[in-house]
Amino acid sequence: MNETVDNPFFARLWTVMSTREPESLRRLRRQNLAGLTGRVLEVGVGTGTNFEFYPDTVTEVVAVEPEIRLAEHAKEAAAQANVPVTVTTDTVEQFTDTRPFDAVVCSLVLCSVDDPDQVVRSLRAMLRPGGELRYLEHVAGTGARARLQKVADATVWPKLLGNCHTHRHTERTIENAGFTVSDARREWTFPKWVPLPVAEFAIGVAVRS
Ligand SMILES: C[S@@+](CC[C@H](N)C(=O)[O-])C[C@H]1O[C@@H](n2cnc3c(N)ncnc32)[C@H](O)[C@@H]1O
């Protein structure tokens, strides 16, 4: 079980990066949260970049962020949010709540947990029947990009970027956890020719049946 997340370099970097996101990514964040209602769990919220995009039909967001430097920023963002947001510094592996959630949000986080299969299964168990996992995650590519991702993952990328892994088959992980995927697509946040390992995103809605 992952009990702590302590990434001082990444926390400083992400604090800057999250204020300078391309409009293409901000648009996907908005789409990922559109139409949500009720009680929502968001996993690994970082600086709380998603908070401004929650529709007012959401009654409560429980926000998990174990990196304490990022959690401080998330608490500031929570105070400005249009919906009630509570930030907890548990890891997702530690987090428990006896009341089921209407939705769970994962954005740019399943790349960073040690065991995504286990985490997604535990998130499914925290949803009410019919509840939704909303995901927006960069994913494994093919061809030259896949080769670039594998090299990145085997060298400095996870060490510098808070355990981020670029070559993960996250859609498969979600399906294998027993979700029914009702809406799924791939999007590019940078032109395809840009040699970045994290330009292709999967966005979708997965339902706990
Ligand atoms: C790339 S950032 C993305 C932040 C945010 N989800 C967003 O969309 O901007 C990854 C986040 O996952 C968090 N994280 C990493 N491991 C985690 C874990 N085991 N449990 C919960 N959060 C975790 C990190 O602290 C970091 O805030």
The ligand as a Gaussian input file, in Angstrom:
#p B3LYP/6-31G(d) Opt

LIG

0 1
 C        0.072000      14.838000     -12.527000
 S       -0.661000      15.239000     -11.007000
 C       -2.350000      15.536000     -11.515000
 C       -3.127000      16.360000     -10.537000
 C       -4.608000      16.518000     -10.830000
 N       -5.303000      15.257000     -10.826000
 C       -4.856000      17.229000     -12.124000
 O       -5.637000      16.736000     -12.943000
 O       -4.289000      18.312000     -12.310000
 C       -0.781000      13.636000     -10.179000
 C       -1.310000      13.757000      -8.786000
 O       -1.548000      12.475000      -8.236000
 C       -1.166000      12.500000      -6.874000
 N       -0.898000      11.122000      -6.418000
 C        0.186000      10.363000      -6.672000
 N        0.089000       9.179000      -6.041000
 C       -1.087000       9.203000      -5.373000
 C       -1.745000       8.276000      -4.512000
 N       -1.203000       7.090000      -4.215000
 N       -2.950000       8.631000      -3.985000
 C       -3.506000       9.828000      -4.297000
 N       -2.917000      10.740000      -5.088000
 C       -1.727000      10.433000      -5.620000
 C        0.059000      13.384000      -6.864000
 O        0.378000      13.864000      -5.567000
 C       -0.366000      14.467000      -7.824000
 O       -1.055000      15.495000      -7.192000

